């Protein structure tokens, strides 16, 4: 699963499902033993859980980089690798 960004111990990844297209653009976030999936339109947690602080950081990061995330989604689904996205600092 391609890694898009990493910040404050949070890893952001995105990948296409071969043979089973996603119905909604999304990305995956992992922090320690926690994992969650976030939709892009609107940005919201649609599966799993993160601690509240980390969830807020992920949501803020996704709002800032919304267009880049959508672009990476399109790249992945056209068979190309996604581009790295600047982390929160």
Biopython code that builds the backbone (N, CA, C, O; Angstrom):
import numpy as np
from Bio.PDB.StructureBuilder import StructureBuilder

atoms = [
    (1, "UNK", "N", (0.857, -1.163, 0.000)),
    (1, "UNK", "CA", (0.000, 0.000, 0.000)),
    (1, "UNK", "C", (0.906, 1.230, 0.000)),
    (1, "UNK", "O", (1.668, 1.416, 0.949)),
    (2, "UNK", "N", (0.850, 2.072, -1.027)),
    (2, "UNK", "CA", (1.731, 3.237, -1.106)),
    (2, "UNK", "C", (1.526, 4.222, 0.052)),
    (2, "UNK", "O", (0.400, 4.571, 0.406)),
    (3, "UNK", "N", (2.638, 4.650, 0.621)),
    (3, "UNK", "CA", (2.599, 5.633, 1.700)),
    (3, "UNK", "C", (2.605, 7.034, 1.092)),
    (3, "UNK", "O", (3.471, 7.367, 0.283)),
    (4, "UNK", "N", (1.626, 7.849, 1.491)),
    (4, "UNK", "CA", (1.527, 9.215, 0.973)),
    (4, "UNK", "C", (2.220, 10.218, 1.879)),
    (4, "UNK", "O", (2.847, 11.169, 1.411)),
    (5, "UNK", "N", (2.097, 9.991, 3.206)),
    (5, "UNK", "CA", (2.644, 10.959, 4.148)),
    (5, "UNK", "C", (2.817, 10.291, 5.509)),
    (5, "UNK", "O", (2.241, 9.240, 5.790)),
    (6, "UNK", "N", (3.642, 10.946, 6.351)),
    (6, "UNK", "CA", (3.881, 10.447, 7.706)),
    (6, "UNK", "C", (4.123, 11.662, 8.596)),
    (6, "UNK", "O", (4.984, 12.488, 8.295)),
    (7, "UNK", "N", (3.372, 11.777, 9.685)),
    (7, "UNK", "CA", (3.534, 12.898, 10.605)),
    (7, "UNK", "C", (3.025, 12.520, 11.988)),
    (7, "UNK", "O", (2.009, 11.837, 12.120)),
    (8, "UNK", "N", (3.729, 12.962, 13.005)),
    (8, "UNK", "CA", (3.349, 12.743, 14.409)),
    (8, "UNK", "C", (3.001, 11.283, 14.705)),
    (8, "UNK", "O", (2.081, 11.006, 15.475)),
    (9, "UNK", "N", (3.723, 10.366, 14.104)),
    (9, "UNK", "CA", (3.483, 8.945, 14.330)),
    (9, "UNK", "C", (2.333, 8.360, 13.535)),
    (9, "UNK", "O", (1.998, 7.186, 13.693)),
    (10, "UNK", "N", (1.721, 9.176, 12.675)),
    (10, "UNK", "CA", (0.584, 8.740, 11.848)),
    (10, "UNK", "C", (1.096, 8.447, 10.445)),
    (10, "UNK", "O", (1.852, 9.234, 9.877)),
    (11, "UNK", "N", (0.686, 7.321, 9.894)),
    (11, "UNK", "CA", (1.071, 6.948, 8.528)),
    (11, "UNK", "C", (-0.187, 6.989, 7.659)),
    (11, "UNK", "O", (-1.207, 6.388, 7.997)),
    (12, "UNK", "N", (-0.100, 7.700, 6.542)),
    (12, "UNK", "CA", (-1.217, 7.827, 5.602)),
    (12, "UNK", "C", (-0.889, 7.023, 4.356)),
    (12, "UNK", "O", (0.178, 7.178, 3.763)),
    (13, "UNK", "N", (-1.828, 6.154, 3.964)),
    (13, "UNK", "CA", (-1.646, 5.316, 2.774)),
    (13, "UNK", "C", (-2.903, 5.355, 1.916)),
    (13, "UNK", "O", (-3.993, 5.685, 2.382)),
    (14, "UNK", "N", (-2.714, 5.007, 0.649)),
    (14, "UNK", "CA", (-3.836, 4.920, -0.281)),
    (14, "UNK", "C", (-3.521, 3.815, -1.274)),
    (14, "UNK", "O", (-2.375, 3.666, -1.699)),
    (15, "UNK", "N", (-4.516, 3.051, -1.640)),
    (15, "UNK", "CA", (-4.288, 2.004, -2.635)),
    (15, "UNK", "C", (-5.584, 1.665, -3.352)),
    (15, "UNK", "O", (-6.669, 1.829, -2.794)),
    (16, "UNK", "N", (-5.474, 1.188, -4.600)),
    (16, "UNK", "CA", (-6.663, 0.736, -5.329)),
    (16, "UNK", "C", (-6.921, -0.736, -5.025)),
    (16, "UNK", "O", (-5.981, -1.474, -4.727)),
    (17, "UNK", "N", (-8.144, -1.165, -5.092)),
    (17, "UNK", "CA", (-8.476, -2.577, -4.953)),
    (17, "UNK", "C", (-8.595, -3.157, -6.348)),
    (17, "UNK", "O", (-9.473, -2.775, -7.121)),
    (18, "UNK", "N", (-7.710, -4.073, -6.658)),
    (18, "UNK", "CA", (-7.722, -4.702, -7.968)),
    (18, "UNK", "C", (-8.945, -5.609, -8.083)),
    (18, "UNK", "O", (-9.173, -6.465, -7.229)),
    (19, "UNK", "N", (-9.720, -5.420, -9.130)),
    (19, "UNK", "CA", (-10.887, -6.256, -9.372)),
    (19, "UNK", "C", (-12.130, -5.877, -8.595)),
    (19, "UNK", "O", (-13.195, -6.454, -8.811)),
    (20, "UNK", "N", (-12.012, -4.921, -7.700)),
    (20, "UNK", "CA", (-13.173, -4.486, -6.905)),
    (20, "UNK", "C", (-13.062, -2.981, -6.700)),
    (20, "UNK", "O", (-12.536, -2.534, -5.681)),
    (21, "UNK", "N", (-13.552, -2.193, -7.661)),
    (21, "UNK", "CA", (-13.374, -0.741, -7.571)),
    (21, "UNK", "C", (-14.070, -0.151, -6.341)),
    (21, "UNK", "O", (-15.173, -0.550, -5.966)),
    (22, "UNK", "N", (-13.391, 0.795, -5.745)),
    (22, "UNK", "CA", (-13.980, 1.509, -4.608)),
    (22, "UNK", "C", (-15.125, 2.376, -5.121)),
    (22, "UNK", "O", (-15.101, 2.862, -6.251)),
    (23, "UNK", "N", (-16.089, 2.549, -4.295)),
    (23, "UNK", "CA", (-17.219, 3.402, -4.666)),
    (23, "UNK", "C", (-17.025, 4.831, -4.194)),
    (23, "UNK", "O", (-17.749, 5.736, -4.609)),
    (24, "UNK", "N", (-16.051, 5.027, -3.330)),
    (24, "UNK", "CA", (-15.849, 6.336, -2.729)),
    (24, "UNK", "C", (-14.342, 6.562, -2.518)),
    (24, "UNK", "O", (-13.676, 5.715, -1.923)),
    (25, "UNK", "N", (-13.802, 7.680, -2.991)),
    (25, "UNK", "CA", (-12.389, 7.954, -2.760)),
    (25, "UNK", "C", (-12.083, 8.016, -1.263)),
    (25, "UNK", "O", (-12.817, 8.637, -0.494)),
    (26, "UNK", "N", (-10.991, 7.365, -0.861)),
    (26, "UNK", "CA", (-10.640, 7.335, 0.553)),
    (26, "UNK", "C", (-9.161, 7.034, 0.739)),
    (26, "UNK", "O", (-8.460, 6.678, -0.208)),
    (27, "UNK", "N", (-8.696, 7.184, 1.981)),
    (27, "UNK", "CA", (-7.328, 6.835, 2.344)),
    (27, "UNK", "C", (-7.344, 6.157, 3.702)),
    (27, "UNK", "O", (-8.344, 6.192, 4.419)),
    (28, "UNK", "N", (-6.219, 5.539, 4.042)),
    (28, "UNK", "CA", (-6.079, 4.799, 5.290)),
    (28, "UNK", "C", (-5.087, 5.526, 6.185)),
    (28, "UNK", "O", (-4.068, 6.027, 5.712)),
    (29, "UNK", "N", (-5.388, 5.582, 7.483)),
    (29, "UNK", "CA", (-4.487, 6.186, 8.464)),
    (29, "UNK", "C", (-4.202, 5.163, 9.554)),
    (29, "UNK", "O", (-5.103, 4.458, 10.008)),
    (30, "UNK", "N", (-2.946, 5.087, 9.967)),
    (30, "UNK", "CA", (-2.552, 4.170, 11.035)),
    (30, "UNK", "C", (-1.756, 4.938, 12.077)),
    (30, "UNK", "O", (-0.915, 5.774, 11.747)),
    (31, "UNK", "N", (-2.035, 4.641, 13.338)),
    (31, "UNK", "CA", (-1.310, 5.231, 14.456)),
    (31, "UNK", "C", (-1.190, 4.164, 15.535)),
    (31, "UNK", "O", (-2.194, 3.726, 16.097)),
    (32, "UNK", "N", (0.027, 3.751, 15.820)),
    (32, "UNK", "CA", (0.283, 2.655, 16.757)),
    (32, "UNK", "C", (-0.561, 1.448, 16.357)),
    (32, "UNK", "O", (-0.441, 0.970, 15.229)),
    (33, "UNK", "N", (-1.404, 0.949, 17.244)),
    (33, "UNK", "CA", (-2.228, -0.220, 16.896)),
    (33, "UNK", "C", (-3.582, 0.167, 16.293)),
    (33, "UNK", "O", (-4.395, -0.707, 15.991)),
    (34, "UNK", "N", (-3.827, 1.454, 16.118)),
    (34, "UNK", "CA", (-5.113, 1.943, 15.612)),
    (34, "UNK", "C", (-5.059, 2.125, 14.099)),
    (34, "UNK", "O", (-4.033, 2.513, 13.540)),
    (35, "UNK", "N", (-6.179, 1.837, 13.452)),
    (35, "UNK", "CA", (-6.295, 2.039, 12.005)),
    (35, "UNK", "C", (-7.680, 2.577, 11.695)),
    (35, "UNK", "O", (-8.669, 2.194, 12.321)),
    (36, "UNK", "N", (-7.733, 3.480, 10.708)),
    (36, "UNK", "CA", (-9.016, 4.048, 10.305)),
    (36, "UNK", "C", (-8.980, 4.355, 8.814)),
    (36, "UNK", "O", (-7.914, 4.504, 8.216)),
    (37, "UNK", "N", (-10.166, 4.445, 8.232)),
    (37, "UNK", "CA", (-10.333, 4.780, 6.818)),
    (37, "UNK", "C", (-11.121, 6.082, 6.760)),
    (37, "UNK", "O", (-12.129, 6.243, 7.448)),
    (38, "UNK", "N", (-10.646, 7.015, 5.926)),
    (38, "UNK", "CA", (-11.281, 8.320, 5.795)),
    (38, "UNK", "C", (-11.727, 8.558, 4.358)),
    (38, "UNK", "O", (-10.936, 8.419, 3.425)),
    (39, "UNK", "N", (-12.986, 8.914, 4.186)),
    (39, "UNK", "CA", (-13.499, 9.302, 2.876)),
    (39, "UNK", "C", (-13.005, 10.705, 2.556)),
    (39, "UNK", "O", (-12.665, 11.475, 3.454)),
    (40, "UNK", "N", (-12.969, 11.029, 1.258)),
    (40, "UNK", "CA", (-12.507, 12.351, 0.831)),
    (40, "UNK", "C", (-13.630, 13.349, 0.593)),
    (40, "UNK", "O", (-13.404, 14.553, 0.718)),
    (41, "UNK", "N", (-14.811, 12.903, 0.261)),
    (41, "UNK", "CA", (-15.932, 13.817, -0.036)),
    (41, "UNK", "C", (-17.203, 13.363, 0.643)),
    (41, "UNK", "O", (-17.908, 12.516, 0.095)),
    (42, "UNK", "N", (-17.524, 13.881, 1.798)),
    (42, "UNK", "CA", (-16.741, 14.788, 2.629)),
    (42, "UNK", "C", (-15.675, 14.023, 3.394)),
    (42, "UNK", "O", (-15.697, 12.794, 3.450)),
    (43, "UNK", "N", (-14.742, 14.762, 3.981)),
    (43, "UNK", "CA", (-13.706, 14.119, 4.788)),
    (43, "UNK", "C", (-14.348, 13.665, 6.084)),
    (43, "UNK", "O", (-14.792, 14.469, 6.904)),
    (44, "UNK", "N", (-14.382, 12.338, 6.245)),
    (44, "UNK", "CA", (-14.966, 11.757, 7.451)),
    (44, "UNK", "C", (-14.454, 10.342, 7.637)),
    (44, "UNK", "O", (-14.112, 9.656, 6.673)),
    (45, "UNK", "N", (-14.406, 9.916, 8.894)),
    (45, "UNK", "CA", (-13.982, 8.562, 9.202)),
    (45, "UNK", "C", (-15.125, 7.616, 8.840)),
    (45, "UNK", "O", (-16.247, 7.770, 9.323)),
    (46, "UNK", "N", (-14.829, 6.634, 7.981)),
    (46, "UNK", "CA", (-15.864, 5.694, 7.547)),
    (46, "UNK", "C", (-15.596, 4.276, 8.015)),
    (46, "UNK", "O", (-16.340, 3.354, 7.682)),
    (47, "UNK", "N", (-14.532, 4.103, 8.788)),
    (47, "UNK", "CA", (-14.243, 2.783, 9.321)),
    (47, "UNK", "C", (-13.045, 2.814, 10.242)),
    (47, "UNK", "O", (-12.129, 3.613, 10.051)),
    (48, "UNK", "N", (-13.047, 1.952, 11.238)),
    (48, "UNK", "CA", (-11.947, 1.886, 12.186)),
    (48, "UNK", "C", (-11.974, 3.053, 13.152)),
    (48, "UNK", "O", (-12.926, 3.833, 13.189)),
    (49, "UNK", "N", (-10.897, 3.157, 13.942)),
    (49, "UNK", "CA", (-10.814, 4.237, 14.926)),
    (49, "UNK", "C", (-9.373, 4.682, 15.108)),
    (49, "UNK", "O", (-8.431, 3.908, 14.937)),
    (50, "UNK", "N", (-9.232, 5.943, 15.458)),
    (50, "UNK", "CA", (-7.968, 6.525, 15.905)),
    (50, "UNK", "C", (-8.261, 7.247, 17.211)),
    (50, "UNK", "O", (-9.408, 7.621, 17.454)),
    (51, "UNK", "N", (-7.254, 7.454, 18.062)),
    (51, "UNK", "CA", (-7.477, 8.322, 19.220)),
    (51, "UNK", "C", (-7.941, 9.697, 18.736)),
    (51, "UNK", "O", (-7.564, 10.135, 17.649)),
    (52, "UNK", "N", (-8.740, 10.360, 19.526)),
    (52, "UNK", "CA", (-9.370, 11.626, 19.110)),
    (52, "UNK", "C", (-8.361, 12.662, 18.599)),
    (52, "UNK", "O", (-8.594, 13.292, 17.567)),
    (53, "UNK", "N", (-7.258, 12.838, 19.304)),
    (53, "UNK", "CA", (-6.256, 13.825, 18.873)),
    (53, "UNK", "C", (-5.709, 13.490, 17.488)),
    (53, "UNK", "O", (-5.608, 14.366, 16.630)),
    (54, "UNK", "N", (-5.359, 12.232, 17.271)),
    (54, "UNK", "CA", (-4.816, 11.827, 15.981)),
    (54, "UNK", "C", (-5.877, 11.921, 14.883)),
    (54, "UNK", "O", (-5.558, 12.273, 13.747)),
    (55, "UNK", "N", (-7.130, 11.610, 15.207)),
    (55, "UNK", "CA", (-8.188, 11.749, 14.209)),
    (55, "UNK", "C", (-8.322, 13.204, 13.777)),
    (55, "UNK", "O", (-8.483, 13.485, 12.589)),
    (56, "UNK", "N", (-8.259, 14.113, 14.715)),
    (56, "UNK", "CA", (-8.350, 15.541, 14.365)),
    (56, "UNK", "C", (-7.167, 15.983, 13.511)),
    (56, "UNK", "O", (-7.330, 16.773, 12.581)),
    (57, "UNK", "N", (-5.975, 15.472, 13.824)),
    (57, "UNK", "CA", (-4.807, 15.806, 13.000)),
    (57, "UNK", "C", (-4.973, 15.292, 11.576)),
    (57, "UNK", "O", (-4.671, 16.001, 10.616)),
    (58, "UNK", "N", (-5.452, 14.061, 11.442)),
    (58, "UNK", "CA", (-5.660, 13.476, 10.112)),
    (58, "UNK", "C", (-6.706, 14.282, 9.344)),
    (58, "UNK", "O", (-6.509, 14.585, 8.167)),
    (59, "UNK", "N", (-7.797, 14.625, 9.985)),
    (59, "UNK", "CA", (-8.851, 15.401, 9.314)),
    (59, "UNK", "C", (-8.341, 16.777, 8.880)),
    (59, "UNK", "O", (-8.650, 17.236, 7.780)),
    (60, "UNK", "N", (-7.560, 17.433, 9.745)),
    (60, "UNK", "CA", (-7.002, 18.744, 9.389)),
    (60, "UNK", "C", (-6.049, 18.609, 8.206)),
    (60, "UNK", "O", (-6.106, 19.402, 7.267)),
    (61, "UNK", "N", (-5.168, 17.597, 8.251)),
    (61, "UNK", "CA", (-4.230, 17.355, 7.156)),
    (61, "UNK", "C", (-4.985, 17.104, 5.851)),
    (61, "UNK", "O", (-4.620, 17.638, 4.803)),
    (62, "UNK", "N", (-6.041, 16.286, 5.921)),
    (62, "UNK", "CA", (-6.819, 15.964, 4.721)),
    (62, "UNK", "C", (-7.517, 17.202, 4.153)),
    (62, "UNK", "O", (-7.618, 17.349, 2.935)),
    (63, "UNK", "N", (-7.992, 18.083, 5.017)),
    (63, "UNK", "CA", (-8.617, 19.330, 4.533)),
    (63, "UNK", "C", (-7.588, 20.188, 3.792)),
    (63, "UNK", "O", (-7.880, 20.737, 2.729)),
    (64, "UNK", "N", (-6.401, 20.297, 4.351)),
    (64, "UNK", "CA", (-5.339, 21.100, 3.734)),
    (64, "UNK", "C", (-4.929, 20.519, 2.387)),
    (64, "UNK", "O", (-4.665, 21.263, 1.443)),
    (65, "UNK", "N", (-4.873, 19.194, 2.294)),
    (65, "UNK", "CA", (-4.357, 18.527, 1.097)),
    (65, "UNK", "C", (-5.445, 17.815, 0.287)),
    (65, "UNK", "O", (-5.165, 16.842, -0.413)),
    (66, "UNK", "N", (-6.650, 18.291, 0.381)),
    (66, "UNK", "CA", (-7.797, 17.642, -0.261)),
    (66, "UNK", "C", (-7.587, 17.434, -1.758)),
    (66, "UNK", "O", (-7.810, 16.334, -2.262)),
    (67, "UNK", "N", (-7.164, 18.467, -2.470)),
    (67, "UNK", "CA", (-6.975, 18.356, -3.920)),
    (67, "UNK", "C", (-5.857, 17.380, -4.271)),
    (67, "UNK", "O", (-5.962, 16.644, -5.252)),
    (68, "UNK", "N", (-4.793, 17.370, -3.483)),
    (68, "UNK", "CA", (-3.701, 16.427, -3.720)),
    (68, "UNK", "C", (-4.160, 14.986, -3.491)),
    (68, "UNK", "O", (-3.754, 14.079, -4.218)),
    (69, "UNK", "N", (-4.994, 14.779, -2.491)),
    (69, "UNK", "CA", (-5.526, 13.440, -2.228)),
    (69, "UNK", "C", (-6.409, 12.972, -3.378)),
    (69, "UNK", "O", (-6.325, 11.817, -3.795)),
    (70, "UNK", "N", (-7.246, 13.851, -3.889)),
    (70, "UNK", "CA", (-8.095, 13.488, -5.026)),
    (70, "UNK", "C", (-7.236, 13.175, -6.256)),
    (70, "UNK", "O", (-7.533, 12.252, -7.016)),
    (71, "UNK", "N", (-6.173, 13.955, -6.438)),
    (71, "UNK", "CA", (-5.266, 13.705, -7.564)),
    (71, "UNK", "C", (-4.584, 12.345, -7.411)),
    (71, "UNK", "O", (-4.479, 11.590, -8.377)),
    (72, "UNK", "N", (-4.123, 12.032, -6.202)),
    (72, "UNK", "CA", (-3.493, 10.733, -5.964)),
    (72, "UNK", "C", (-4.485, 9.594, -6.197)),
    (72, "UNK", "O", (-4.114, 8.551, -6.735)),
    (73, "UNK", "N", (-5.726, 9.784, -5.800)),
    (73, "UNK", "CA", (-6.758, 8.770, -6.040)),
    (73, "UNK", "C", (-6.888, 8.498, -7.543)),
    (73, "UNK", "O", (-6.942, 7.347, -7.976)),
    (74, "UNK", "N", (-6.938, 9.584, -8.329)),
    (74, "UNK", "CA", (-7.054, 9.442, -9.787)),
    (74, "UNK", "C", (-5.820, 8.760, -10.368)),
    (74, "UNK", "O", (-5.941, 7.915, -11.255)),
    (75, "UNK", "N", (-4.641, 9.115, -9.880)),
    (75, "UNK", "CA", (-3.419, 8.470, -10.355)),
    (75, "UNK", "C", (-3.455, 6.965, -10.096)),
    (75, "UNK", "O", (-3.184, 6.170, -10.996)),
    (76, "UNK", "N", (-3.784, 6.584, -8.884)),
    (76, "UNK", "CA", (-3.825, 5.163, -8.532)),
    (76, "UNK", "C", (-4.800, 4.382, -9.392)),
    (76, "UNK", "O", (-4.518, 3.258, -9.807)),
    (77, "UNK", "N", (-5.945, 4.984, -9.653)),
    (77, "UNK", "CA", (-6.957, 4.271, -10.420)),
    (77, "UNK", "C", (-6.727, 4.326, -11.928)),
    (77, "UNK", "O", (-7.481, 3.740, -12.705)),
    (78, "UNK", "N", (-5.675, 5.038, -12.329)),
    (78, "UNK", "CA", (-5.273, 4.993, -13.732)),
    (78, "UNK", "C", (-3.999, 4.160, -13.891)),
    (78, "UNK", "O", (-3.381, 4.146, -14.956)),
    (79, "UNK", "N", (-3.616, 3.463, -12.808)),
    (79, "UNK", "CA", (-2.468, 2.573, -12.868)),
    (79, "UNK", "C", (-1.125, 3.216, -12.591)),
    (79, "UNK", "O", (-0.089, 2.575, -12.768)),
    (80, "UNK", "N", (-1.118, 4.465, -12.160)),
    (80, "UNK", "CA", (0.132, 5.165, -11.874)),
    (80, "UNK", "C", (0.337, 5.293, -10.362)),
    (80, "UNK", "O", (-0.636, 5.257, -9.609)),
    (81, "UNK", "N", (1.573, 5.441, -9.909)),
    (81, "UNK", "CA", (1.815, 5.584, -8.475)),
    (81, "UNK", "C", (1.403, 6.968, -7.979)),
    (81, "UNK", "O", (1.479, 7.947, -8.721)),
    (82, "UNK", "N", (0.968, 7.043, -6.727)),
    (82, "UNK", "CA", (0.581, 8.349, -6.166)),
    (82, "UNK", "C", (1.825, 9.179, -5.845)),
    (82, "UNK", "O", (2.939, 8.659, -5.782)),
    (83, "UNK", "N", (1.611, 10.457, -5.648)),
    (83, "UNK", "CA", (2.695, 11.371, -5.276)),
    (83, "UNK", "C", (2.708, 11.544, -3.757)),
    (83, "UNK", "O", (1.659, 11.472, -3.118)),
    (84, "UNK", "N", (3.866, 11.768, -3.188)),
    (84, "UNK", "CA", (3.983, 12.055, -1.761)),
    (84, "UNK", "C", (3.301, 13.380, -1.460)),
    (84, "UNK", "O", (3.271, 14.279, -2.301)),
    (85, "UNK", "N", (2.753, 13.496, -0.256)),
    (85, "UNK", "CA", (2.071, 14.720, 0.182)),
    (85, "UNK", "C", (2.767, 15.234, 1.438)),
    (85, "UNK", "O", (3.108, 14.455, 2.328)),
    (86, "UNK", "N", (2.972, 16.526, 1.505)),
    (86, "UNK", "CA", (3.653, 17.175, 2.620)),
    (86, "UNK", "C", (2.977, 16.819, 3.953)),
    (86, "UNK", "O", (1.751, 16.866, 4.052)),
    (87, "UNK", "N", (3.756, 16.470, 4.962)),
    (87, "UNK", "CA", (3.179, 16.156, 6.274)),
    (87, "UNK", "C", (2.818, 17.425, 7.049)),
    (87, "UNK", "O", (3.225, 18.528, 6.684)),
    (88, "UNK", "N", (2.047, 17.246, 8.122)),
    (88, "UNK", "CA", (1.819, 18.353, 9.058)),
    (88, "UNK", "C", (3.129, 18.606, 9.781)),
    (88, "UNK", "O", (3.907, 17.679, 10.011)),
    (89, "UNK", "N", (3.371, 19.839, 10.135)),
    (89, "UNK", "CA", (4.594, 20.186, 10.870)),
    (89, "UNK", "C", (4.243, 20.972, 12.107)),
    (89, "UNK", "O", (5.132, 21.361, 12.864)),
]
sb = StructureBuilder()
sb.init_structure("model")
sb.init_model(0)
sb.init_chain("A")
sb.init_seg("    ")
for serial, (resi, resn, name, xyz) in enumerate(atoms, 1):
    if name == "N":
        sb.init_residue(resn, " ", resi, " ")
    sb.init_atom(name, np.array(xyz, "f"), 0.0, 1.0, " ", f" {name:<3s}", serial, name[0])
structure = sb.get_structure()
